Each structure stands twice: as structure tokens, then as C-alpha cells.
């Protein structure tokens, strides 16, 4: 079921990106540059989608989130955008759990090191993208494993 939640979230985002133009031109694609141990977190069930991937490999992250071993997708720096992982599609946003029990879509604190858009807040992003990210997170929260993953990820930011 988690794989289906990830696929549904991907579909909700479609081809939307943070800006109506190629935001990678601002930073020369900084979020797509890394090394052999730097990658994007995969959501529960998502690793299955990259079994036969030609542009990336799945590696253990070395820690657990939501009671499961976390995995990273390490890419070569160039991907088929239609196949990129959900974390790339949501970037630079993440889901914050509030004390009230509600949630809020915010700039991902990990993005500050590479994304110049974080200096301007979510208001500077394409509203359709932000709305689609909210809808994608709502869909992920319907899945027990994905909800546990997101809560654990937020708890790591709150330490």
C-alpha cells in the first residue's frame, strides 16, 4: 500500500516545480549534485520503484525513521525527471507537525545549504506547486507507514 501512496503523491505533483521556470538555473542544479553517499530519502515502499534504475542506486541511510531502516537514492546527477524520487519532487518543502495536531508545509531546513529559494519562504514559490505538495502530503498521511515516516522525520528536525 505504501508504494501506491507514493505513486499517488507523485501523480498529484505532476510536472509542477517550485517556480514556473527552471529553478535549477538559479543554483546550477545544486540539489542534484552530490557524491556516492549523498542522496534523497526514499519514502516507505519507494525503493521498489528503483530496482532496475539506470541513473541511481538505493543505499542504506544508516538510521531508522518510523520504525524502518531509511534508504537513500543516490543518483548520477542526471535523471529521467518522470522517474525522480518523491523527495526530489517535494523539495524544498517538508511537512511540519504542530503541537495542535495539525500540519503545515514549510521550507525544509536541510534545503538551506543548497537552495536559494529558502531565503524567500513558501510565498515566493508557485502557489500551484505548494498546493500540490500539500495534497501529496495529505495522501501520504493516509498510509500508516508513510505517516510514521513523516512524523519521525519531523521529530528529527525538532531536536
Buried (B, 14 or more C-beta within 10 A) or exposed (E): EBBEBBBBBBEBBEEBBBBEEEBBEBBEBBBBEBEEEEBBBBBBBBBEBBEEBEBBBBBEBEEEBBEBEBBBBBBEEEBEEEBBBBBBBBBBBBBBBEEEEEBEBBBBEBBEEBBEBBEEEBEEBBEEBBEBBBBBBBBBBEBEBBBBBBBBBBEEEEE
